[in-house]
């Protein structure tokens, strides 16, 4: 059972939170002081801590610093009845998973806890087998575990996420998975750029997280930027920052994501969608270790490791003048292929059990029994959407099926997907991926199937 520690000097709040969490099948312990918190975490293991900031005696920020020094590797959610400045929140999120203001919405709090526990379930692992599955709680003072005091916070819509030393638990035992794992372990302990390639939904960002968490930069920030989610006219400002007055609406100087990642790692996801202008500036960063803000004249030195990912065919992009060849050769010094789920079918049962346990625990359900025939059917599906598709199938079965999942249940839940057209859909998706975009695929179809 998931175990949560509540640290708050207000007994009423401790009691209310305990009652809410216990009705969701969480095991709860409470303490009223920072000192008591530091004492109990040396005696018991917890999956998450809810920590009040303003307390008598040792306040929550002091406790947070002490927990970091102890090497505690579980998510911590900070609570406060007082509004905090953005600068204060940024400081808090360097060492805590998240921050919530009192009085809080119960559903919001529960969602935040579920998110934190999901990151923890994809979190710390034994440093001797850093990428392989096999959950092992990191205990204080355990020298065999990897220190990953975590913070993960979405910053601008879905385009950028900042995290700190989160080692995802990547599940698998197939030969393709083990080859990928071996390359991750070898690529991590250096400062070379890495190009991570593979289909959408296969886990490219998890690979990037793992490289960062196993690197010498693990105690610094990991900044993930989804290049395809940022409009082309804004991406340079987002990456490098801008000066006040650089363009209409630029009412103050900003710090870009490269500066945010100083000393750590920046992950440029979907780099194949980046504009040629931004590509030129990224190339300069890699060559000179300098950036210039939009509208600025001063060069700023930076120390950032760049990881990039894409599902596109770079030779075709280069031939179409959509991607710089010199940048491609610069980012692809080290490469890691993330296999599709169809290429690692042997891992599907373990992934299903992982998601079943994760979602039933989050919702306080009893895990269903999955009949062998149902598991065999799930293992034979064509997963064009990779792990994301598998996650959604598991969610549907948990919600709509009973305590025993049969092959009939599997077929019924897959029926809305219109399996008769699945082959055509997959072929179209493969064509779009191979040619680097929908427009190119349309042109190809028009030219070849008149």
N, C-alpha and C positions, 0 to 999 in steps of 0.2 A: 504494500500500500504506500502511496506517495506521502511523504512526511514533510510537513511545513512548520517552520518556526516563526511565530509572531513576536516581534520585539516592540513594545509600546508601553509608556509609563501610565497610560490611561486604561484602567481596568475595564471600563465599559466597552471601549473599542476592542480590547482583546477578547472579551466575552462574545461580542456580536460577530466579530470576524471568525472566531472559533466555531460558533454555531452555524454560520453560513458555509464554511468549508467542510465541516463534519457531515453536513447533509449532502455534500457532494462526494462523500466517501474518501476525503482526505484525512490522514492522521495528523493531528495538530498538537503542538506544544507551544506554550506561551511563557514569556519572561517580561519583567517590567523595567529592567535596566540594561544599559550597554555592557556593564561588567558581567551580568548574569548571562548575557548572550555569548560573550567570549568564553565563558566557562563551560556552557552547555555544548558548544560546538566542538570542544575538545573531547567530549565524552560520548556524543551521539552523532550519527550521520543524518543529514537532512537533505531533501531534494530542492528546497527553495526557502528563502528567508524574506519575510515582510518586515521592513525595518523603518521605524519612525525616525524622522530627522531631529525634531526638537524634543529632547528629553532632559529631565533633571540629571545633573551629574555629567556623565559621558554622553555627548550627543551622538546622533546617528552617523554623522559624517566622520567623527572620530572612530566609531565602531567599524565603519566601512573601511577606513584606512588600516585598522588593525587586522580585519579579516583578510585584506589583501596581503598584508605582510605574513600572515599565517599560511597563505597559499590556498585558501578555500576556493574550490572550483565549481561552486553551484551558483545559479542565478539569484540576484538580490534585487528586490523591488523596494525602492525608497518611497516613503509616505510623508506628506507634510500638510498641515492645515494652513500654511502661509504660502502666498504666491512667491515664486522664485523667478529671478531674472533669467533670461536666456543664457547668459554667461554662467550663472550658477548651475542651471540644468545641464549645460555642456560638461561642466566639471564633474557633476554627479554621474553622468552617463559614461564617463571614462572608466569607471570602476563598477558601476551597478548596471543591471540589465535594463531597468526602466524606472520611471518616476511617475507617481500619481498624486494628485492633490485631493485633500479631504475638504468637504465630504465627497466621497466618491460614489459613482454609480456602481451598484453591485454587479450588474452584467459586465460592465467595463472592467472591473477588477477581476472577475472570473476569466474573461477573455485574455487579459494580460497575464494571469497566472498560467493559463493553458499554453499561451505562446511561449512563455519562459520555460515551461516544462518540456515543450516540444524541442526547444533549442538544447535543453539539457539532455533530452533523449538522443539528440544528434551531437552530443557534446563530448565530455572528456573520455579518453580511452587510454589504455596502457601504452606508454611511450615505446615499448618494445614491439608492439603491433599497432601502430598509431592509426591505421586507416581501417583495419579489419573490424568487423562487428564483434559483439561480445561485451555488453555493457559492464563497466567496472567503475564504481563510484570512486572519485578521487577523494582521499581522506587527507586531513591536515597532517603534514609531517611525513606522508608516504613518499619516499624518494623515488619510487618506481613509477609514479604517475606524473603526467604532464600538467604543469601549472597553466590553467586557462581560465582565470577569473574573467568572466564574459560580460560583454555589453553589446547588444545589437539593437539598433534603433533606426527606423525608417526616417529619412530626413526630408526628402522632397518627393511627394506622391510615391510612385513605384519605381522611380528612376535611380535613386541612390540609397544605399544602406551603409551605415557605419557599424562595424563590429570590432571586438577586441578579443583575439585569441580564442576563437571558438573552433574546436576540432570536431567536425561532423563525424558521426558514427556511420561509415559507409558500409553497407551490408552486402556480403557476397563471398563466394568461395569458388566461383567458376574460373576457368583458366584465363578468360578475357579480363575478369575483374582483378585477378592476381597480377597479371601483367601491368595493368594500370596502376595498381597499388605499388608495385615495385618501382615504377617510374616516378610516382609521387614522392616516395621516400628518398630516392636518389636526387630528385630535382630540388627538394625543399631547402637543404642546408647551404645555399649559395645565393648570390645576388643576380643571377642571370634572368633575363626575361623568359617567360614561358607562354607558348601558345597552346591553349586547350581547345580541342575541336571535337565535335560530335553533334548528334541531333538534338533538337529542342526537347527539354524535359528529361534528359538523361542524367543530369547531375553535374554540369560543368562548374557551377558556382560552388558546389560542395568540394569539388577537387581544388578549386582556388583557395577556399577556406583552409583546407587541409595543408596545402603547401605553406600558407602563411603561418598556421599554427605550429608547424614543425620546423619553422625557419628561425634564424637568429633575430628576426624582427617581430617575433610573436607577442612581445609585450607592448608593442606599438599598435597603432590603428590599422584596421583592415577596412578599406573603403571600396564598396562595390558600386559601379556606375553602369546602368543599363543605357548604352549609347543610342539604342533604337527608340527609347522612351523620351528622349530629350529633343525638342525641335532643333533642326540644324542651325537656325539663327541664334540659338541660345547655348549650344554645346560648348563653344570656346569660353564663354563667360562662366559656365558651370565648372568646367575643368580647371581654368586658370584664374578665375576671379576677374573683377573689373574695377576700374577707378570711378570715383564719383564724377558724373557728367560724361561718362564715356558714350552713352547713348540715351535716348529719351526714356525716362523712368529710372535711370541709374542715379538715385538720390544719395547713395552712400557707397563707400568702397567695400568690396566683398572679398572673402577668402575662398578660393576655388578648392576643388576636391584634391588636387595634387598637393596643395599646401596642407589640407586637412590630414593627408596621409603621411606627413613628414616623419621620416624615420621608419615608416611601416610599409604597407603594401597597398597599391591601388589595382583594382580588378576592372578592366574595361571589357564588359560583357557586350556581345554583339558589335564588336569593333568594325566588322565589315559594313555596318550601316553608318559609320562616321563620315562626315563631309571631308572632301579633299583638303580644304583649308585647315580643319582641325587635325587631320592626319599629318600635315606638314609640321604643325606645332608639336604634336606628340613625338614625331621623329626628332625634332630639335631637343626636346626634353631628354630623350634617350641618349642622344649624342653628346650634349653639352651639360646635362644635369642642371638646366636653368629653365625658368619660365618667365614670361612677360604677361602681365595682366592686360585685359582688353582696355585700350585707352591709355595704357601706361608706357613709360619709356625706360624704366629701370628693370634690369635683370635681377631675378631672385634665384639664388641657389637653392636646390632641393635635393633631398636624399630619399628617394622612393623607389621601391621595386615594382615593376610593372608586370602584371599578368593579364593576358588577353584571351578572349574566347569568341568563337563564332561557329555557326553551323553552315557557313557558306563555302563555296569552292573558290579559293583565292586565285588560282591560275586563271579561271574564267573572269573573275572580277578585275584582275590586272589586265587581261587582254581587252576587256571592255572599258579600260581607263577609269574604272570606278574605285580602284585601290592602288596606292603607291607600291611599286615593287620594292623600293628601298626600305619602306616601313615593314613590309611583309618579311623580308629577310632579317630585319632587326628584331622583330618580335618572335620569330620562329627559331631562335637559336636552340631552344629546348622545346619539344612538342610532346603533348600527352593526348592520346585518343581516349575519349570516353565512349565506351561501347553502348550501342542501343540495347534496350531491354530484350529485343528479339535475339540479340547476339549472346545474351547471358541468361537463357531461360532457366538454367539450373539454380539461379538465385531467386527465382520468383516465389517459391514457397516461403523462404526465409523473409523476404520483403513483405509478403502478405501477413505473416504472423506478426512482424514488427508493427505494421500499420493497424492491425486488429488490436493488439495490446495498447498501442498509443491512443487510439480513439476511444476504446472502451474505458480506459483509465480516465481520460479527460471528461467523459460524460457519466462516469459512475455506473457503467453497464457491466454485465457479466459476459465475458468473451464467448461467442458461439462456437459450436463444434463444426468444423468444416470437413465434410465427407471426402474420402479419397477421390471419388469420381469427380466431385466438384473442383478439387484442387488440380486434378489432371486437366480438366477443361480450362481452368484459369491459366494453367501453364502453357496451353497450346494456342491461346489467343494471339492475334497479331497486334502487338502493342505499338501502333504508329505514333501514339502520344507518349510512349516510354513510361517512366516512373510516375509522372503526373497522371497519366491515364489509369495506371494501376491504383493509385491512391483514390481516385474518384470512384472506381469500381468497388473498392473495399468500403468506402463510405456508404454507397447505395445499398450494398448487401447488409451492412450493420443496421441501417435505418429500416429497411423494408423487409428483410428476411427474419426468420425466427431464430430460436436457440440452436437449431441445426441447419446448416447451409448445404443444400443438395445441388446436384447438377441441374435440376429443373429450375431452382432459384437462380442459378448463374445464367441460364439461358433466358429466363424471363427478364432479368435485370439488364441484359445486353440487348434485348429486343428493340428498345427505343433507338439504339445506335444504327438501325437499318443495316444489318450485317450483309444483306444482299448486295449493297453498294460499297462495302468496305474495301474491296480490292481496287475499285476505281478511285476511291478517295485516297488510298495509300499511294497508288501510282501517281496521282496528281501531286500529292505532297512531296513525293520523291523527286518529281520533275522540277517543282518550285525550288526545292533545296539544291538540286544539282545545278540549276541555271542561275541561282542567286536572287530570285525574287519572282513575284507574281507577274509583273509586267513582262519579264523575259519569257516566262512560261507561256503567257498568252500569245506573244509574238511567235514562239516556236510552234504552238498548236495551229495558229493561223497559216503559217508557212508550210507546214507539213501535212495538214489534214483538211485541205480545201475540198 
